[in-house]
């Protein structure tokens, strides 16, 4: 009997937060729109019933972009970028505040719609899932078209889907034909469809690693697949070098894990440029607070409390350090997580530039297993050396 052929789909909602906002404000379709403002950037209703919107050129502050429409992205405006910088690139873009309650509601709707057709789902965040289609007898393309239609019927939103033999390739594929894409790939297609892509298309290769690979003459995935393993190990260490080599050949045996009991919940970001703890303190503080808020939101959405909060830093020389702190009582409160993570920061050297920052919550429990959430004894903590 032949072995079962794995069919793994990665479903990614297209410009998810922005698309949810466009359902609410359909007059903004086709315009550059940025999500990331504060409550004062809520659209105002005029006497004639029309809406007036905040314009990015008028923004002042240290906020960062949560997401943007494809029209804004065409102007060079992407998530994680400072709003002041974005205002220089797209001064006439519309600025809207974030509404995470709405985004979480639409997230539940699209995942429920998929589960009615293909229930073997791994939840990877508010706007993306993996789906194991290996046990379905239906034609793959027809099955995925049904899934896409179900998502559209349930939410009014579009999604892009990549189908491949494993999760690594499926995630790459879902990004190849956005928006509203459907890409199918086999191992035989790797040289034709995957190898010509920039190395950054592999999830797990950030901008700094891509820059370092470029100095070695490695620009596209084919270059990486043909690279001398010894060269990779000398520059990236054994573990990461082995992963780079495997990923470039499309190898990935991770299973699709449904309804897992997580050991931890984390958020991290790799910066567009290296940031220094002192010179870029305001920018780092904003990003750090946002990561803590997102971790708290993930805990609340999944119904967990955490008792250990940790941080992860990667320096510009690729060294990575972690620190953690166990608090007296389990919590999912963003302010308390921010305080504890800030205390962890005080225990690491911040004398050189950073390329990655992450926040992690572990020692998870359900609310019924823990009591209240007293404040920590530390005062308000800020990003500082």
Number of C-alpha atoms within 10 A of each C-alpha: 3 4 5 8 10 15 21 25 31 28 29 26 24 24 18 22 26 21 23 19 21 18 14 9 12 11 11 15 14 12 15 21 28 33 23 24 23 13 11 10 19 16 17 13 11 9 7 6 8 10 13 12 15 19 18 25 19 11 17 10 9 14 20 23 21 20 23 26 26 22 16 22 16 12 13 12 27 20 16 17 18 20 28 19 15 23 20 12 16 22 17 17 24 23 28 24 19 22 16 13 11 12 19 17 12 22 19 13 14 27 22 16 20 23 14 10 14 17 15 18 21 19 17 13 11 21 21 22 21 26 26 24 21 16 12 12 8 11 8 16 13 10 16 23 13 14 22 23 18 20 22 15 13 15 18 14 21 21 24 23 33 26 30 24 22 25 25 21 30 26 25 20 27 27 21 18 13 19 17 16 19 22 19 19 18 15 15 8 12 17 15 10 14 24 19 14 18 16 27 17 19 19 12 14 15 18 17 20 18 18 16 14 20 14 10 15 12 19 19 20 26 20 20 24 19 12 17 11 15 13 12 19 16 10 15 19 13 14 9 14 18 15 13 25 20 14 19 23 19 25 17 14 10 9 13 19 15 14 10 9 9 12 11 15 20 20 20 19 16 18 18 13 13 18 19 18 20 15 10 13 16 16 18 21 17 16 23 24 21 19 23 30 20 19 26 28 18 20 24 16 13 12 13 24 25 27 19 22 31 22 26 21 24 18 19 18 12 16 11 14 12 16 18 20 17 15 18 12 16 25 29 24 19 20 16 21 28 24 22 25 29 26 23 18 23 15 12 15 11 17 11 13 18 23 24 22 20 21 29 24 30 21 16 22 19 13 16 8 10 14 10 9 15 12 15 14 8 11 9 13 14 20 22 14 13
